Amino acid sequence: MSSNSVAAESFDEVALAPLDVIFKLTADYKADTHPQKVNLGVGAYRDDSSKPWVLPVIKKANEILLKDDSVDHEYLPITGLPEFCNLAGPLILGADSPAVKEKRVVSVQCISGTGANHLAALFLSRFYKFNGAKQAFISDPTWVNHFNIFRNVGVEPLTYPYYDPKTIGLDFDGFLGAVKSAPLKSVILLHACAHNPTGVDPTHEQWEAIASVMKERSHFAFFDCAYQGFASGDLDADAWAVRHFVATGIPLLVCQSFAKNAGLYGERVGALHIVSASADAAARVKSQLAVLQRSEISNPPAYGARLVAMILGQPALFDEWKRDIKTMSGRIITMRKELHRLLTHELKTPGNWDHIINQIGMFSFTGLSPTQCKALIEEHHIYLTSNGRISMAGLTSHNIGYFAKALDTVVRTK
């Protein structure tokens, strides 16, 4: 038997992994030849022509960067571009944050939000003093990748109640009850804004109640923030929960992504921020994060981080970016209002559709059943996940009427 045969036999027992649901949905959509097909599964912003949108401020920053002869292609430091890290932290925590001023914040550049989540989970698995088993509490439902990320580093993800299908809203009592009953010093994963996949966020008063219990129970807050500014159009408003938790004195970290709010999906620009008890503790935390990052990616990519650093660091570009963010969030909010109008007033679709305008961000939980979702795909060529989640960015002034009529049909017949 040849050595190649032996090597091949070593992997004979490897099972075929299922395709990622979203990527399969996109592949099916692309293969569909129907002229009115609609893709509501995509997790990226699209303009009113269903095209990817390069932010004008990114085009401007790109031109400046390409003309800068001082830019080279050397490795970045292990923890990332210093200018990017120094500006990304205050963006989410607030420039006037005591934690920032006291140098208690550790900021490390990561491979977008996914990389930040991974590095954060890996760091906790190595250094957090879990009260018993290594486990983290995650909302039901959540971004599905959260489960894989935690399991890959030896932390078992457990779920807490979040979404109430009866109200198509927040199960606040279940959520708060789970936080109260979780073991002391538990790790609780929270979506900072624009909850993925439901689009359902707590109110400020509910966040205050959650923070109070978190503080009382000595829990650790693991914030995932992929949509700052993209949710409401206001960077500060979308950071409210994180800043409140910092002010309350709850130990926490924040995973930050610039994929959505800067349209830099392929550049993979993100950061992990850990708020420590002191500047000395922060220095020690950063040293260990560097060791972990070195073993996995050595150095993060430079180009996207340079673009973001330029935008955050130059007032004129920063103001232009904020206008671009309002353009994106504003279009999505407009689609929410129009879909609500069509279903409620024009088509008079059975049921209450107020949740469409009460939810926020890119995604919306429609409340449709798996059977109704299947009918939308097979009979109307409208692609969405079986749990009824749609990407509002996939709706445009050209297809929203078709979608609303199809949704009305399946609600009445399925």
PEPE-V271060 format. One record per run of one state. SS is the DSSP state (hx for helix, st for strand, lp for the rest). FROM is the first residue (numbers start at 1). LEN is the number of residues. Records with the same first field share a line. If there is no record, write none. Layout:
SS->FROM-LEN / FROM-LEN
This chain:
lp->1-2 / 10-11 / 32-6 / 40-16 / 67-15 / 94-4 / 102-3 / 128-7 / 141-4 / 153-3 / 162-1 / 165-4 / 171-1 / 182-5 / 192-12 / 217-3 / 226-9 / 239-1 / 249-3 / 258-1 / 263-6 / 276-3 / 297-6 / 314-1 / 347-8 / 359-4 / 366-4 / 381-1 / 384-5 / 395-5 / 414-1
hx->3-7 / 21-11 / 56-11 / 82-12 / 98-4 / 112-16 / 145-8 / 172-10 / 204-13 / 235-4 / 240-9 / 259-4 / 279-18 / 303-11 / 315-32 / 355-4 / 370-11 / 392-3 / 400-14
st->38-2 / 105-7 / 135-6 / 156-6 / 163-2 / 169-2 / 187-5 / 220-6 / 252-6 / 269-7 / 363-3 / 382-2 / 389-3
